[in-house]
Amino acid sequence: MIQQQQSLVLSPYAALYDIVVPKDNMLRQINELVDFTFIFEELQTKYCLDNGRNAIDPIRMFKYLLLKAIFELSDVDIVERSKYDLSFKYFLGMAPEDPVIDPSSLTKFRKLRLKDINLLDMLIGKTVDLAIELKILKSNSIIVDAMHTKARYNQKSPLEILQDRARKLRKSVYTMDESLKAKMPAKNTSDVLEDEIEYCQKLVTFIELESGIAQVPKVLNPLHLLKETVEDDIEQLRLTADPDARVGHKSADSAFFGYKTHLAMTEERIITAAVITTGEKNDGKQLQTLIEKSNAAGMQVKTVIGDTAYSEKDNILYTTNNEIELVAKLNPLITQGSRKKEEEFLFNKDAGMYVCPAGHMATRKARQGKKGVGKNQQDTYYFDVEICKSCPLKEGCYKEGAKSKTYSVTIKSDEHAEQMAFQETEYFKAKSKERYKIEAKNSELKHRHGYDVATSSGLIGIEMQGAMAIFAVNLKRILKLVD
């Protein structure tokens, strides 16, 4: 049962907060900046209003998850820290002497209360509304990009996952007390999963009971991670794979296994829209959705800044029809062509035909494809194959036995021609220089808020993780701009 009226914190020790949590503390500033009652309003239908024992305040549970996103800690560690960190208790709306929740409550909150709600768009929309209200969101440009997040299990076998986490735990112990190396349980040398699980259990027991350093924060974090993996994740480990994760490519020779988060961000560095997909999805196909979500959040998008992935023809048509400037360079294959020896075939403007390196002119030409449908049209020029058979330059040009010899030239569409002219302007070049900002935002999400690796499996899990991480970075940015 959920309480329909929020309770006030009444404690004889409440004055401690004014002493130990200064006004410039980030958590105090967030509390004063954001009215979290929207969480209560959104989630109250997930609770019974007139039956059962009182549930933990959903706003407090949400704030626990926000603390996890800000400080990149496990469920166990975030609850443990909230026992003694008064800035955490102040942020959570607790009296200094109040007991904390059980860490398992966070798992139930994620699975039962946050299920079936569009948390990602709701939280982004809330921060955009806040930025507009504070008059710090002034630009009508968005910068778009996609970042990759590796799946939690990352195509590793269950054995490799356990070995990796046990290795990190041992390393943290050795840095504290190298003499413990001789006392630790003997490493597992077999390739049997059950044997590795048994070894990890022995390692956890030894560190907790005999090492004397189990409570040191540097050891505690990897200890909890391994312990949770062994005790709570055995079933998932046996499945070995994330069911939704897919292989995507960062470059021609670099791949990852996981998800993509497609972002739209203003020039003030506030994220206005996000779409989370599996790793193999194309970046450019998400542009229209990002623009529509940004507009729905309160933006009036007039300019889109992105890389070459966003300059496909459909996007050019969409932005043109909606009177939006697309600051994204065309693919070099369109602007420069793909032939390495293009200069060897020369165009004779008087005859309207191409001439081959041996000086022979094409005999006819034909246009391939339909105008305005699918790919760009091509002009194909046909040469006399009987001349080619006896040509001294036929090696590498004419294939022996071929019934025809052609040379094709792609015709640039009107849309491509206009975009080529636009990307040569000084305005385009100046706007393009703003794109670096989203690379910095990607780095912040990955390295400061743990968004480089998924904390759970499945699209639902990564969407929840992404929602909290983006909400955290947007709030931090708003605080920075307000100051």
Secondary structure, 3 states (H helix, E strand, C coil): CCCCCCCCCCCCCCCHHHHHCCCCCHHHHHHHHCCCHHHHHHHHHHCCCCCCCCCCCHHHHHHHHHHHHHHCCCHHHHHHHHHHCHHHHHHCCCCCCCCCCCCHHHHHHHHHHCCCCCHHHHHHHHHHHHHHHCCCCCCCEEEEEEEEEECCCCCCCHHHHHHHHHHHHHHHHHHHCHHHHHCCCCCCCCCCHHHHHHHHHHHHHHHHHCCCCCCCHHHHHHHHHHHHHHHHCHHHHHHCCCCCCEEEEEECCEEEEEEEEEEEEECCCCEEEEEEEECCCCCHHHHHHHHHHHHHHCCCCCEEECCHHHCCHHHHHHHHHCCCEEECCCCHHHHCCCCCCHHHCEEECCCCEEECCCCCECCEEEEECCCCCCCCCEEEEEECHHHHHCCCCCCCCCCCCCCCEEEEEECCCHHHHHHHHHCCCHHHHHHHHHHHHHHHHHHHHHHHHCCCECCCCHHHHHHHHHHHHHHHHHHHHHHHHHC
